[in-house]
Amino acid sequence: MQTLVEGTVTEALRDSGDEVIRLYVAACAERMAPLFIGLRAGVPGREADLDFCVRSVRDLWHTGQPLADAAERVSVLERFPELQPSEEGITGVADTYAFFGALALRYALLAHGTGDPRDAEACGHAALTAMGMLDQNLAGAGFSAEEQRLQSRSATGDAAGLREVSVTAGRERFRAVLGRTGQGGS
């Protein structure tokens, strides 16, 4: 798979230890989670899915060791409607970005559990793909460049302030996407 993740980030993920990979995917998932959680909030019957995502993103930040139940969490996530194949495909704005939020979390959980840099790259690729789409639909947005910068920062292994900046970036993305859905926000 050709990835949008910058070569220096890819090299850092391949050359660093599992803890850097876990930090990288925790930060990516944190930035993407509001797209799934925010766009699915209030949808009847999805409360358990939202709780699962919030809990999983929180647990990804425990980078000292892999999640013992990462494979089970991936299995749960793969049953979400957003990750089920559909003949119609995904066409709605909210559905598209909720899909990318769930997909990034899937790869983050995989990478956290296995330490496989390819899964980490796939997580970063999902985030960059979504942000590229958002940039195409919002003149002068710059979300893709911000994601590349934050991915580079995440791959250094320096956790100082990374969670806070990732939370802020995730909120900004959610507001931008919410504006695209016609539900408000800016």
C-alpha positions in Angstrom: 0.0 0.0 0.0 1.3 3.4 -0.9 0.9 5.6 2.1 0.5 9.3 2.6 2.6 9.2 5.8 5.9 11.1 5.3 9.0 9.0 4.7 10.7 10.4 7.8 7.7 9.4 9.9 7.7 5.9 8.3 11.4 5.5 9.0 11.0 6.7 12.6 8.2 4.2 13.2 10.2 1.3 11.7 13.4 2.2 13.5 11.9 3.0 17.0 10.6 0.8 19.6 7.1 -0.3 20.3 6.5 2.5 22.8 7.0 5.2 20.1 4.6 3.3 17.8 2.0 3.2 20.7 2.5 6.9 21.3 2.1 7.7 17.6 -1.2 5.7 17.2 -2.6 7.1 20.5 -2.1 10.6 19.2 -3.6 9.8 15.8 -6.6 8.1 17.3 -7.1 11.0 19.7 -7.2 13.5 16.8 -9.6 11.3 14.8 -11.9 10.0 17.6 -14.1 13.2 17.8 -15.1 12.5 14.2 -16.7 9.2 15.1 -17.8 10.1 18.6 -19.2 13.5 17.8 -20.9 12.4 14.6 -22.5 9.4 16.2 -23.5 11.0 19.5 -27.3 11.0 19.9 -27.8 8.2 17.4 -30.2 5.7 19.0 -28.6 2.4 20.0 -25.0 3.6 19.6 -24.3 4.5 23.3 -22.2 1.4 23.9 -20.2 2.0 20.7 -19.4 5.6 21.9 -18.4 4.4 25.3 -16.2 1.7 23.7 -14.4 4.3 21.6 -13.9 6.7 24.4 -12.5 4.0 26.6 -10.3 2.6 23.8 -8.8 6.0 23.0 -8.1 6.6 26.7 -6.4 3.3 27.1 -4.2 3.8 24.0 -2.4 6.5 26.0 -1.0 3.8 28.3 2.1 3.4 26.0 4.3 1.5 28.4 2.9 -1.9 27.3 0.6 -3.2 24.7 -3.1 -3.5 25.4 -3.6 -7.1 26.4 -7.1 -7.1 24.8 -6.2 -5.2 21.6 -7.2 -8.0 19.3 -10.6 -8.4 21.0 -11.2 -4.6 20.8 -10.4 -4.7 17.0 -13.0 -7.5 16.7 -15.6 -5.4 18.5 -14.8 -2.4 16.4 -15.0 -4.3 13.1 -18.6 -5.1 13.9 -19.5 -1.4 13.8 -21.8 -0.4 10.9 -19.1 2.1 9.7 -16.7 -0.7 9.0 -19.1 -3.1 7.3 -19.0 -3.5 3.5 -21.9 -1.9 1.7 -22.9 -2.1 -1.9 -24.0 1.6 -1.8 -20.7 2.7 -0.4 -20.3 5.7 1.9 -21.7 8.9 0.4 -22.8 11.2 3.3 -20.4 13.7 4.9 -21.1 12.5 8.5 -20.9 8.8 7.4 -17.6 9.4 5.6 -15.8 11.1 8.5 -17.3 8.7 11.1 -15.8 5.9 9.0 -12.4 7.4 9.0 -12.6 8.0 12.8 -13.4 4.3 13.3 -10.8 3.1 10.8 -8.0 5.1 12.4 -9.0 3.6 15.8 -9.0 0.1 14.3 -5.4 0.5 13.0 -4.4 2.2 16.3 -5.6 -0.7 18.3 -3.9 -3.2 16.0 -0.6 -1.3 16.2 -0.8 -0.8 19.9 -1.3 -4.5 20.4 1.3 -5.8 18.0 3.9 -3.0 17.6 3.7 -3.4 13.8 4.8 -0.2 12.1 2.7 -1.1 9.1 -0.5 -0.9 11.2 0.8 2.5 12.6 1.4 3.8 9.1 -2.2 2.6 8.1 -3.5 4.6 11.1 -1.6 7.7 10.0 -2.7 7.2 6.4 -6.4 7.0 7.4 -6.0 10.3 9.3 -4.2 12.0 6.4 -6.8 10.8 3.8 -9.6 12.2 5.9 -7.8 15.5 6.4 -7.0 15.7 2.7 -10.7 15.3 1.9 -11.6 18.0 4.4 -9.0 20.4 2.9 -10.5 19.8 -0.5 -13.9 20.8 0.7 -12.9 23.8 2.9 -11.0 26.5 1.2 -7.7 27.3 2.9 -8.3 24.8 5.7 -4.8 23.3 6.2 -5.9 20.2 8.2 -3.7 17.9 6.2 -0.5 19.9 6.8 -1.4 20.1 10.5 -1.9 16.3 10.6 1.5 15.8 8.9 3.2 18.1 11.5 1.5 16.3 14.4 2.4 12.9 13.0 6.1 14.0 12.8 5.9 15.2 16.4 4.2 12.0 17.5 6.9 9.8 15.9 9.7 11.5 17.9 8.5 9.7 21.1 8.2 13.0 23.0 4.9 12.8 24.8 5.1 16.2 26.4 1.9 18.1 25.6 1.0 15.7 22.8 -2.3 14.6 24.2 -3.5 18.1 24.8 -2.6 19.3 21.3 -4.2 16.2 19.8 -7.4 16.8 21.8 -7.5 20.4 20.5 -6.9 19.3 16.9 -9.6 16.7 17.1 -12.1 19.2 18.3 -11.2 21.6 15.5 -11.7 18.9 13.0 -15.1 17.9 14.4 -16.3 21.5 14.3 -15.1 21.8 10.6 -16.9 18.6 9.6 -20.0 19.5 11.6 -20.1 22.7 9.5 -19.9 20.6 6.4 -22.9 18.6 7.5 -25.0 21.7 7.8 -25.5 21.1 11.5 -23.5 24.2 12.6 -20.0 24.7 13.9 -17.2 26.4 12.1 
